[in-house]
Every structure is written in structure tokens, then in C-alpha cells.
């Protein structure tokens, strides 16, 4: 039997028993799908099968439905009356809007942080970037990618604005939907050097420079994702054509582009 993309191994299955409902169950549904997207276990456009989600999350039908609605609201899932739920596919225009929004919001966060950061936080940021560098160097790609995304959320958290932090997290969660890449491809884009430069600009309390460096970093990432997206979408279409109308696209679990 094919392994569901919603758990990495059989041990991730929810314990057998009555299906859970309520906010906790909905949160579990959201978590299962977001993690599968983040780890590139589900492709943009892939259909979400209720039975698989029920097994992975242990959630009831209504909790699954509510979880999917929350994800649709965050732009991660598309709900269609005919086709049901599927992983969202971002158009090039949506991709540009996501990066425009990130630049506006992260500029505000980075400038604020440069004005308020203390020595302890600075030390923590430097240690964080060092961990990230080490993860790339040692080829721990899943950790490295996670840390790279987390870096931007951490800046917003340290800037002390929970609303901005939530918005940045939602925007970053959509990023895997902008590209889809083959597992065997080596990463081409690594933001670790840019992250280090941004931290040093913040350390010298130069908010303008930190924000400018962050903007250039995000634009570079956007260009890289855009180029990959074109190739990846072509491949996805070929895979879907090869699998027939009801087949799921071949699953991949690595992306060459990381932020
Ligand atoms: Zn980055």
C-alpha cells in the first residue's frame, strides 16, 4: 500500500479510537497538512483525500472540514465544489504579491528590531545563523530549510509584534507552493550568507541597511523560485499526464531552493 504523504512513517499515524473533534482536532489537521507542504511531501495541485487526513490526524469529518477551511483562508488549500480540496497552486502574479507583502512587513520588523535589540538577543541571532550554516555544511537539508524559514519569523518575534509575526509566518508557509522541484537536485539558493549580513547590520543598529539587505535577499529568492517554478510546473504537468486523470503527481521530498 502506498504510504500517505501525511505521515513520514507509520508511527505518525494518529492512535486508533473515536475521531476527535473541536479546535484541537482542527489544529492537528492544519499541522499535518502544513508539515507535509513544508517537507515537500505534497505537490501544489495535489488532491487532499479525506480518508488519508482522517488516518493521519485522527480528526472527525467536521474537524477536517474546518481545518481545510482555515488552510483555504491562509491560501494553502483550494476548495472547489466539484473537485474537493487540493493543495493551492500559486500563479506567478500571486508569487510576486507574496514577496511584495513580505518585503513591506519584514522591512517594518527589521527596522524596529535594529532600534530595540539587546545584547542577549543579538547573541541568540548570531548563534542561530551559525546553526543554520552548520546544517547546510553538514547536508542536513531538512533542518537547514527549517532554520532558514524560521530566521525571518524570529526577526519579527524579536521585534515584538505578534500580529506581524503571524502574517510573516502565513506568507512563509505559502512559499513551498511557489516552486516544486525534483528531489535529486542540489540546492542552488542558500540565504545563510545574507542572513549573516542582515544580523550584522542589525548589530550596528543600521535599520535602513538591514532592511535593504533583507529586501535584496527576498528579491533574489523570488527570482530563483520563479525560474524553478516554470520548470517544475512543466514537470508536474507531464507527471500528471503520465499518471492519468485520477493519478497524483510523483511525490518529491527535497527542494533545491531554500530561503
Ligand atoms: Zn532568508
Boltz pocket constraint, residues with backbone or C-beta under 6 A from the ligand:
constraints:
  - pocket:
      binder: B
      contacts: [[A, 148], [A, 151], [A, 152], [A, 191], [A, 195], [A, 217], [A, 259]]
      max_distance: 6.0
